[in-house]
Amino acid sequence: MTFLDSVGISALLAADLALTEAGGWLRLAAAGEVVTRTLYLVGLATVIDCRETLHQALSS
């Protein structure tokens, strides 16, 4: 992802909630600097795990 606005934030929150309720998890891989910064600014990075690479996201 290279862009994230309020619609995307809402979608990520809804996906995280649905996955958590189903016993799963959501991790973002290689989200990009702008997206990662946005996630930290709105506090979503404490809810959704962000990793630099796909390998890191799948290995933890």
C-alpha positions in Angstrom: 0.0 0.0 0.0 1.2 3.5 -0.7 -1.8 5.5 0.5 -4.1 5.2 3.5 -7.1 7.5 4.3 -10.0 7.2 6.7 -11.8 4.7 4.5 -8.7 2.4 4.5 -8.3 2.9 8.3 -11.9 1.8 8.8 -11.5 -1.2 6.5 -8.3 -2.3 8.4 -10.1 -2.0 11.7 -13.1 -3.9 10.5 -10.9 -6.7 9.0 -8.8 -6.9 12.2 -12.0 -7.2 14.3 -13.5 -9.9 12.1 -10.3 -11.9 12.0 -9.7 -11.6 15.7 -13.3 -12.8 16.4 -12.7 -15.7 14.1 -9.5 -16.7 15.9 -7.2 -15.3 13.2 -4.8 -12.3 12.9 -4.0 -9.4 10.6 -0.5 -8.3 9.8 0.6 -5.8 7.2 3.7 -6.4 5.2 5.8 -3.8 3.4 3.1 -1.2 3.8 5.3 1.7 2.8 6.5 4.7 4.7 3.5 6.9 4.2 1.1 4.2 5.3 3.2 3.1 8.2 3.5 6.7 9.4 -0.3 7.2 9.1 -0.9 4.0 11.2 1.4 5.3 13.9 -0.1 8.8 13.9 -3.7 7.4 14.4 -2.5 4.8 16.9 -3.5 1.8 14.7 0.1 0.5 14.7 -0.5 -0.7 18.3 -3.5 -2.7 17.1 -2.3 -4.1 13.8 1.1 -5.6 13.5 3.2 -4.0 10.8 6.3 -5.8 9.4 8.8 -4.6 6.9 8.7 -7.7 4.7 6.3 -10.5 3.8 8.7 -13.1 5.2 8.7 -11.3 8.6 4.9 -11.1 8.6 4.5 -14.8 8.0 7.2 -16.0 10.3 6.0 -14.6 13.6 
